Each structure stands twice: as structure tokens, then as C-alpha cells.
């Protein structure tokens, strides 16, 4: 497995975050200190304008039924779209997520879930089934009830702008490419 990390210009990635494996981070994405992004079973490609908060875990892990000794396991790419929010302490393992989704605090999204666009996985909710979550679905409450909202969540543009100004004042950042939106290998 490659261990290349590519961080696009305009991304803000704190040194105190843990990034392992082949991870590509798009422009205007903010990765807080203590966030963990682990590419174990294949690369992770994170799009533009995502917010990954403290203690969030994004992991591309092997399915539970795969023996780690097997060298012939085909790597699976985890694709994360644009303008998604991964809140404090969430655990995200799904291989595909579209745009404008919110994974709230302490929520869990399993490997076999596909999140489309505009979905909200509520605080402490778990989604482990093998399914495609329809657009604008909200999963909420202790029983993980579901409903469809009429509009998708607004992108966190103002919060991203604020964090991109403030975080560098208080945290060291990982290096990115200067003045170029093409990711670089570090």
C-alpha cells in the first residue's frame, strides 16, 4: 500500500491530526487536530470544502471477513465528495459519500453504506446495513428514525472560512502546494 499523502493548496490540515496511508485531501478542506484519517484497505480521496472535526475517524478498513494475510485482496477506494461535515467523534467507514452531507457527533456509518447527497446522520445514530441512503434523508433520534427533508443542508462556507483563518494562529499545519490547486506527494 502506498503511503503518499497529497494535500491540495488551500487545505488546512493540522499537524496534530493523524493521517495514515494513501490519502488525498482537496482544496478548502479543514482537518482539525486529533482527527484521524486512515487508509488501510485502499486510498482515501477527500474532495473540496469538507470539514473534519476533532476525534472524527474516517477509515477505509478491510471488511471483517477478510484475512489480512491475503495479498490478493483488491484495494477499494474511499471517495468523499464536497462540502461534507464530519462532526466531533463520528466514525465513518463508508466507501462512497456524495456532497453536502452531515455526519453528526458520535454517529457511525458502516462500510457497506452509500451516502448520496444532502443527508444528515444524527448524533449517536448508527447505520450499518448494506444500502444506498436516498438524497436528503435525515436519520435521527434514539431509534434512528428516517425522514426526507425538502432542502439539503447548507454548505459550511462561513465556518470553513473562519477556521482557515483561525486554526493557523494556534496550530502547526501540514505542508501543501503553494499557489497551485494540484495535490503534491509529500
PyMOL commands that set and color helices and strands:
alter all, ss='L'
color gray80, all
select helices_A, chain A and resi 157-170
alter helices_A, ss='H'
color red, helices_A
select strands_A, chain A and resi 5-7+12-13+18-20+23-25+30-31+36-39+44-46+51-52+57-60+78-80+85-86+91-92+96-97+102-103+108-109+113-115+120-121+126-127+131-133+137-140+145-148
alter strands_A, ss='S'
color yellow, strands_A
deselect
rebuild
show_as cartoon
